[in-house]
């Protein structure tokens, strides 16, 4: 089992940047593919980005490509989401998640085994 805690959310103006962090504890961090998801009010949770256990492979949702970067530091048991050129439509609660399947980068929330509590990101226009 792994415990996940997100941090780094906040209020930012459109065009600004934030870096989210997700610290993991429990089983070895490198045993998991990691993902970021987000959920806006009244909407379903949606995929944002995922990264393989080694950090060598990443995948992004189309609307964040070129603006967001997912990375991980296995020595620090932490995954990051660098968000640049933020838009009001990026406003949501952002969640990190861990997937014990190492062979694929899943984009479906149901494929992830563990979730953090979420951190709010608000982008003002």
Buried (B, 14 or more C-beta within 10 A) or exposed (E): EBEBBBEBBEEBEEEBEBEBBBBBEBBEBBBBBBBBBBBBEEEEBBBBBBBBBEBEEBBBBEEBEEBBBBBBEBEEBBBBBBBBEBBEEBBBBBBBBBBBEEEEBBBEBEBBEBBBEBBEBBBEE
